[in-house]
Amino acid sequence: MDQTEALLKEITEASGVPGYEEAVRAVMRKHLEGVAAIEQDRMGSFIASHKGTSAGPSIMLAGHMDEIGFMVRMITKEGFIKFVPLGGWWDMVLLGHRVSIKTAKGDVLGVLGAKPPHILSDEERKKMVDKKDMYIDVGARSEEEVREMGIRPGDPIIPISDFAVMGHPRVYLSKAFDNRIGCALAMQALQQVALEGHPNSVYAVGTVQEEVGLRGAKTSSFAINPDVGIVLEVDIAGDVPGIRPEESSIKMGGGPSLLLYDARMIPHLKLRDLVIATAEELEIPLQFSAMPGGATDGAMIQSNSVGVPTVVLAVPTRHIHSHNSILCRDDYDQALRLVVAVIKKLDSATVSTICS
């Protein structure tokens, strides 16, 4: 296991649903202490900065720390947990999965359940079970037993899925690739440019609460007031059965992707073209994506103050917003090379040209 693989394992296995990102923030701090100046905003977003040969322009690299998960809403008299989803879950992927409830007394194991199929009517079997009809079973027989475990309303609930190398040694499986991948890219890019030199100030940011409304991106971009924003994300890999090319032509192993459009952001055109030209110079395959049904932290960064030239670079990932996602290490490595090269080009003259 090399340094990057070890980092991806550590940061994806950390627990951090929206509003509860402390463990992820601790991982980022651990790896960037001694490399960068570290602070956080009042929402909890992690901000690490390194000044190069010039104090400006300021380049913000943003990956969100939160993963999709749940929160305890109530405990039934019979000892079952009713929950609130934190982030966009598709009901089809939930049932039967193990989860960990983080309590003041420690972690409690649970499983997502619903009425078993044996007692469903033919009509009920044809319908997808709604989240509101699901529960989490922690093996208790009463509300009192649940409370004795330390569980209380407001406790975060985390999917259980350890990082694993698949049959192909360059393909990884884990929870929380969305978006610990962006956090890892921001961290490693900052580490690399701090070692090799850069003509600007670089900020590696782990934002909070992206999955519930891009909230940390708003506060952290206000705190930094960057001249350029580069959002680092996962992208929807369309190379699986049932997805047509016109829905997603992005392929895992085909190189990083550049987002051309989403529901809340169009990238800055001159910055977009700089990224494309840089990829061509480095012979990095670059895929192009559009996501009309979603948004990223770029929406908040781009609209900060008088406006910030912003692009979104991503690593193609299969099965996002589930307990288990899959990606290719080659795409990650190429994305890192591209981000570092773009940062090194963003001196005052270049940024001035981009903004003109």
TIRO-484442 format. One record per residue (C-alpha): residue number from 1; chain; z, x, y. Coordinates in Angstrom, 3 decimals, always signed. Layout:
   resi   chain          z          x          y
    NUM       A          Z          X          Y
...
***
This chain:
   resi   chain          z          x          y
      1       A     +0.000     +0.000     +0.000
      2       A     -1.137     +1.619     +3.253
      3       A     +0.434     +1.145     +6.687
      4       A     -1.708     -1.841     +7.662
      5       A     -1.193     -3.658     +4.377
      6       A     +2.564     -3.083     +4.625
      7       A     +2.572     -4.440     +8.178
      8       A     +0.635     -7.562     +7.182
      9       A     +3.046     -8.198     +4.315
     10       A     +6.088     -7.759     +6.534
     11       A     +4.889     -9.891     +9.412
     12       A     +3.450    -12.757     +7.345
     13       A     +6.550    -13.045     +5.182
     14       A     +8.731    -13.312     +8.307
     15       A     +9.750    -16.879     +9.130
     16       A     +8.679    -18.321    +12.454
     17       A     +7.683    -21.942    +12.993
     18       A     +7.190    -23.186    +16.587
     19       A    +10.380    -22.730    +18.592
     20       A    +11.976    -20.531    +15.909
     21       A     +9.989    -17.276    +16.213
     22       A    +12.941    -14.842    +16.425
     23       A    +12.278    -13.083    +13.097
     24       A     +8.647    -12.407    +14.009
     25       A     +9.653    -11.125    +17.414
     26       A    +12.050     -8.714    +15.679
     27       A     +9.191     -7.320    +13.555
     28       A     +7.046     -6.739    +16.640
     29       A     +9.919     -5.078    +18.464
     30       A    +10.642     -2.821    +15.474
     31       A     +7.074     -1.498    +15.394
     32       A     +6.548     -1.090    +19.142
     33       A     +9.904     +0.290    +20.294
     34       A     +9.353     +3.818    +21.538
     35       A     +5.638     +3.120    +22.055
     36       A     +5.780     +0.511    +24.822
     37       A     +8.097     -1.093    +27.349
     38       A     +9.403     -4.314    +25.785
     39       A    +10.535     -7.581    +27.331
     40       A    +10.262    -11.301    +26.687
     41       A     +9.751    -14.342    +28.848
     42       A    +12.214    -17.230    +29.020
     43       A    +10.285    -19.216    +26.417
     44       A    +10.703    -16.341    +23.970
     45       A     +7.231    -14.778    +23.986
     46       A     +7.275    -11.069    +23.137
     47       A     +5.660     -8.752    +25.726
     48       A     +5.068     -5.027    +25.112
     49       A     +3.245     -2.952    +27.717
     50       A     +1.804     +0.549    +27.943
     51       A     +0.399     +2.137    +31.080
     52       A     -2.628     +4.410    +30.603
     53       A     -4.284     +6.730    +33.099
     54       A     -4.212     +3.908    +35.636
     55       A     -1.779     +1.068    +36.272
     56       A     -4.641     -1.405    +36.510
     57       A     -6.429     -3.416    +35.470
     58       A     -4.015     -5.251    +33.190
     59       A     -5.346     -6.259    +29.756
     60       A     -3.492     -8.966    +27.832
     61       A     -3.849     -9.003    +24.036
     62       A     -2.400    -12.260    +22.734
     63       A     -1.585    -13.399    +19.212
     64       A     +0.755    -16.313    +18.591
     65       A     +3.852    -15.687    +16.508
     66       A     +4.410    -19.233    +15.272
     67       A     +3.176    -20.587    +11.963
     68       A     +2.890    -24.226    +10.984
     69       A     +5.994    -25.617     +9.321
     70       A     +8.502    -28.429     +9.606
     71       A    +11.891    -29.348    +11.067
     72       A    +14.690    -31.419     +9.559
     73       A    +14.653    -34.842    +11.222
     74       A    +17.285    -36.652     +9.175
     75       A    +19.169    -36.664     +5.879
     76       A    +19.100    -39.862     +3.832
     77       A    +22.211    -41.342     +2.213
     78       A    +20.730    -40.355     -1.141
     79       A    +20.445    -36.695     -0.140
     80       A    +16.756    -36.280     +0.723
     81       A    +15.329    -34.594     +3.814
     82       A    +12.958    -36.435     +6.131
     83       A    +11.038    -34.010     +8.317
     84       A     +8.933    -33.575    +11.430
     85       A     +5.753    -31.465    +11.098
     86       A     +5.520    -28.515    +13.487
     87       A     +1.794    -27.933    +13.886
     88       A     -1.248    -29.547    +12.344
     89       A     -0.745    -30.216     +8.635
     90       A     -3.323    -31.971     +6.477
     91       A     -1.321    -34.310     +4.246
     92       A     -3.481    -33.468     +1.203
     93       A     -2.088    -29.905     +0.923
     94       A     +1.622    -30.701     +1.109
     95       A     +2.934    -32.304     -2.063
     96       A     +4.598    -30.122     -4.672
     97       A     +4.963    -27.056     -2.464
     98       A     +8.201    -25.131     -2.160
     99       A     +9.826    -24.679     +1.230
    100       A    +12.826    -22.827     +2.606
    101       A    +15.237    -24.577     +4.972
    102       A    +16.866    -22.092     +7.351
    103       A    +20.506    -23.081     +7.850
    104       A    +23.586    -21.532     +9.437
    105       A    +24.835    -20.846     +5.891
    106       A    +21.576    -19.299     +4.668
    107       A    +18.288    -20.385     +3.122
    108       A    +18.100    -23.532     +1.003
    109       A    +15.222    -24.052     -1.430
    110       A    +13.398    -27.377     -1.436
    111       A    +10.215    -29.014     -2.655
    112       A     +7.979    -31.581     -0.966
    113       A     +7.905    -34.802     -2.943
    114       A     +6.752    -38.425     -2.959
    115       A     +6.640    -41.370     -5.343
    116       A     +5.296    -40.084     -8.723
    117       A     +1.823    -41.270     -9.824
    118       A     +3.153    -42.895    -13.004
    119       A     +4.583    -45.820    -11.058
    120       A     +1.807    -46.216     -8.492
    121       A     -0.589    -49.115     -8.580
    122       A     -4.303    -48.417     -9.027
    123       A     -4.827    -49.101     -5.330
    124       A     -1.999    -46.751     -4.291
    125       A     -3.413    -43.918     -6.406
    126       A     -6.650    -44.015     -4.402
    127       A     -4.860    -43.365     -1.120
    128       A     -3.653    -40.076     +0.288
    129       A     +0.128    -39.982     +0.695
    130       A     +1.125    -39.925     +4.353
    131       A     +3.641    -37.346     +5.612
    132       A     +5.960    -40.130     +6.734
    133       A     +6.301    -41.210     +3.109
    134       A     +7.145    -37.708     +1.862
    135       A    +10.542    -36.077     +1.637
    136       A    +12.058    -32.703     +0.784
    137       A    +14.198    -32.564     -2.335
    138       A    +16.892    -29.853     -2.315
    139       A    +18.449    -30.970     -5.588
    140       A    +21.233    -32.960     -3.935
    141       A    +22.603    -36.340     -5.004
    142       A    +24.058    -37.468     -1.685
    143       A    +24.032    -36.833     +2.049
    144       A    +27.434    -35.140     +1.676
    145       A    +26.033    -32.572     -0.786
    146       A    +23.172    -31.776     +1.594
    147       A    +25.587    -31.210     +4.468
    148       A    +27.755    -28.985     +2.261
    149       A    +24.671    -26.764     +1.839
    150       A    +24.703    -26.291     +5.614
    151       A    +21.605    -28.372     +6.331
    152       A    +21.567    -30.288     +9.594
    153       A    +18.947    -32.004    +11.781
    154       A    +16.936    -29.466    +13.785
    155       A    +16.907    -26.788    +11.091
    156       A    +13.463    -25.164    +10.667
    157       A    +11.594    -25.481     +7.373
    158       A     +9.256    -22.679     +6.262
    159       A     +6.505    -22.725     +3.603
    160       A     +7.240    -20.341     +0.743
    161       A     +4.285    -18.071     -0.026
    162       A     +4.611    -14.312     -0.459
    163       A     +1.902    -11.894     +0.634
    164       A     -0.283    -10.819     -2.293
    165       A     -3.312     -8.632     -2.971
    166       A     -5.862    -10.640     -4.923
    167       A     -8.206     -9.577     -7.736
    168       A    -10.384     -7.842     -5.161
    169       A     -8.160     -5.118     -3.642
    170       A     -9.501     -5.747     -0.138
    171       A     -8.706     -9.463     -0.183
    172       A     -5.250    -10.725     +0.742
    173       A     -3.427    -14.048     +0.312
    174       A     -0.426    -15.223     +2.326
    175       A     +1.072    -17.911     +4.477
    176       A     +1.018    -17.485     +8.259
    177       A     -2.177    -15.453     +8.616
    178       A     -2.568    -18.001    +11.438
    179       A     -1.601    -16.197    +13.477
    180       A     +0.344    -13.141    +12.403
    181       A     -3.098    -11.542    +12.106
    182       A     -3.420    -11.758    +15.881
    183       A     +0.063    -10.296    +16.350
    184       A     -0.709     -7.396    +14.005
    185       A     -4.017     -6.688    +15.736
    186       A     -2.347     -6.664    +19.148
    187       A     +0.374     -4.313    +17.899
    188       A     -1.961     -1.867    +16.175
    189       A     -4.433     -1.868    +19.069
    190       A     -1.629     -1.014    +21.510
    191       A     -0.336     +1.728    +19.220
    192       A     -3.812     +3.235    +18.917
    193       A     -4.730     +3.216    +22.605
    194       A     -1.290     +4.545    +23.518
    195       A     -2.031     +7.527    +21.251
    196       A     -5.679     +8.025    +22.223
    197       A     -5.565     +7.083    +25.916
    198       A     -6.837     +4.127    +27.959
    199       A     -7.807     +3.540    +31.620
    200       A     -5.613     +0.479    +32.247
    201       A     -2.322     -1.209    +31.425
    202       A     -2.317     -2.936    +28.045
    203       A     +0.009     -5.771    +27.092
    204       A     +0.502     -6.750    +23.441
    205       A     +1.907    -10.265    +23.479
    206       A     +3.299    -12.447    +20.714
    207       A     +3.278    -15.938    +22.156
    208       A     +5.509    -18.806    +21.057
    209       A     +4.727    -22.444    +20.272
    210       A     +0.944    -22.198    +20.175
    211       A     +0.738    -24.692    +17.336
    212       A     +2.448    -27.399    +19.397
    213       A     +0.598    -27.012    +22.687
    214       A     -0.168    -23.376    +23.676
    215       A     +3.171    -23.263    +25.484
    216       A     +4.049    -19.569    +25.238
    217       A     +0.610    -18.501    +26.434
    218       A     +1.205    -20.379    +29.670
    219       A     +4.508    -18.701    +30.464
    220       A     +3.585    -15.194    +29.274
    221       A     +0.290    -15.122    +31.181
    222       A     +2.193    -16.243    +34.279
    223       A     +4.667    -13.374    +33.745
    224       A     +1.914    -10.761    +33.281
    225       A     -0.796    -12.162    +35.572
    226       A     -3.478    -10.250    +33.629
    227       A     -6.909     -9.216    +34.879
    228       A     -8.479     -9.706    +31.426
    229       A     -7.372    -11.730    +28.414
    230       A     -8.311    -11.028    +24.789
    231       A     -6.996    -13.620    +22.366
    232       A     -6.723    -12.420    +18.764
    233       A     -6.900    -15.168    +16.166
    234       A     -8.060    -16.350    +12.773
    235       A    -11.304    -18.271    +12.408
    236       A    -12.341    -20.975     +9.956
    237       A    -14.305    -19.353     +7.138
    238       A    -17.014    -21.802     +6.135
    239       A    -18.038    -20.038     +2.925
    240       A    -16.231    -22.495     +0.632
    241       A    -17.548    -25.580     -1.188
    242       A    -17.967    -28.671     +0.965
    243       A    -18.556    -26.979     +4.325
    244       A    -22.096    -27.138     +5.682
    245       A    -23.528    -24.190     +7.682
    246       A    -23.744    -26.362    +10.792
    247       A    -19.991    -27.011    +10.489
    248       A    -19.110    -23.328    +10.065
    249       A    -21.399    -20.430     +9.248
    250       A    -18.519    -17.916     +9.352
    251       A    -18.142    -15.905     +6.157
    252       A    -15.135    -13.983     +4.910
    253       A    -16.216    -10.340     +4.665
    254       A    -18.999    -10.848     +7.195
    255       A    -17.181     -9.148    +10.057
    256       A    -14.985    -10.422    +12.896
    257       A    -16.059    -13.466    +14.876
    258       A    -16.415    -14.228    +18.569
    259       A    -15.604    -17.742    +19.695
    260       A    -18.397    -19.180    +21.843
    261       A    -16.751    -22.540    +22.469
    262       A    -13.669    -24.571    +21.688
    263       A    -12.267    -27.875    +22.891
    264       A    -10.472    -26.278    +25.853
    265       A    -12.262    -23.015    +26.625
    266       A    -15.652    -21.413    +27.118
    267       A    -15.366    -17.596    +27.127
    268       A    -16.124    -15.588    +30.238
    269       A    -19.807    -14.773    +29.903
    270       A    -19.812    -11.193    +31.200
    271       A    -16.776    -10.297    +29.104
    272       A    -18.371    -11.989    +26.106
    273       A    -21.516     -9.900    +26.599
    274       A    -19.443     -6.703    +26.858
    275       A    -17.842     -7.500    +23.497
    276       A    -21.243     -8.180    +21.913
    277       A    -22.730     -4.958    +23.305
    278       A    -19.727     -2.957    +22.101
    279       A    -20.028     -4.380    +18.599
    280       A    -23.710     -3.445    +18.535
    281       A    -22.944     +0.121    +19.673
    282       A    -20.356     +0.528    +16.909
    283       A    -22.563     -1.220    +14.334
    284       A    -19.810     -3.755    +13.692
    285       A    -21.198     -7.026    +12.295
    286       A    -20.161     -9.797    +14.672
    287       A    -20.253    -13.457    +13.746
    288       A    -20.362    -16.327    +16.240
    289       A    -18.259    -19.441    +16.068
    290       A    -17.765    -22.781    +17.824
    291       A    -14.694    -24.970    +17.313
    292       A    -15.052    -28.351    +19.045
    293       A    -11.969    -29.732    +17.299
    294       A     -9.361    -27.132    +18.250
    295       A     -8.114    -24.737    +20.910
    296       A     -6.395    -21.364    +21.249
    297       A     -4.061    -19.599    +23.652
    298       A     -7.202    -18.649    +25.572
    299       A     -7.151    -21.997    +27.346
    300       A     -3.861    -21.172    +29.074
    301       A     -4.640    -17.515    +29.754
    302       A     -8.071    -18.275    +31.189
    303       A     -6.664    -20.823    +33.639
    304       A     -3.750    -18.680    +34.834
    305       A     -3.504    -18.205    +38.609
    306       A     -7.035    -17.926    +40.086
    307       A     -8.567    -17.502    +36.627
    308       A     -8.687    -14.736    +34.009
    309       A    -11.844    -13.555    +32.192
    310       A    -10.949    -14.333    +28.576
    311       A    -12.520    -14.108    +25.121
    312       A    -11.309    -14.957    +21.624
    313       A    -11.891    -12.506    +18.763
    314       A    -10.984    -13.629    +15.267
    315       A    -10.714    -12.682    +11.609
    316       A    -12.435    -15.178     +9.239
    317       A     -9.823    -16.849     +7.052
    318       A    -10.073    -19.397     +4.263
    319       A     -7.641    -22.323     +3.909
    320       A     -5.856    -22.015     +7.254
    321       A     -3.139    -24.579     +8.002
    322       A     -1.960    -24.586     +4.417
    323       A     +0.686    -22.723     +2.419
    324       A     -1.855    -20.115     +1.277
    325       A     -4.691    -18.520     +3.260
    326       A     -7.141    -15.801     +2.227
    327       A     -8.859    -13.077     +4.258
    328       A    -10.706     -9.793     +3.822
    329       A     -9.164     -6.530     +5.003
    330       A    -12.600     -5.229     +6.062
    331       A    -12.858     -7.985     +8.702
    332       A     -9.413     -7.063    +10.015
    333       A    -10.254     -3.353    +10.262
    334       A    -13.533     -4.057    +12.059
    335       A    -11.791     -6.405    +14.490
    336       A     -9.269     -3.668    +15.297
    337       A    -12.027     -1.112    +15.935
    338       A    -13.797     -3.542    +18.226
    339       A    -10.697     -4.488    +20.225
    340       A     -9.728     -0.848    +20.770
    341       A    -13.250     +0.058    +21.917
    342       A    -13.361     -2.858    +24.368
    343       A     -9.959     -1.938    +25.818
    344       A    -11.143     +1.614    +26.473
    345       A    -14.137     +0.288    +28.428
    346       A    -12.091     -1.966    +30.699
    347       A    -11.461     +0.370    +33.610
    348       A    -11.263     -0.807    +37.224
    349       A    -14.999     -0.525    +37.862
    350       A    -15.927     -2.458    +34.725
    351       A    -13.424     -5.229    +35.341
    352       A    -14.537     -5.487    +38.954
    353       A    -18.116     -5.933    +37.742
    354       A    -17.066     -8.538    +35.190
    355       A    -15.182    -10.525    +37.807
    356       A    -17.917    -10.396    +40.430
***
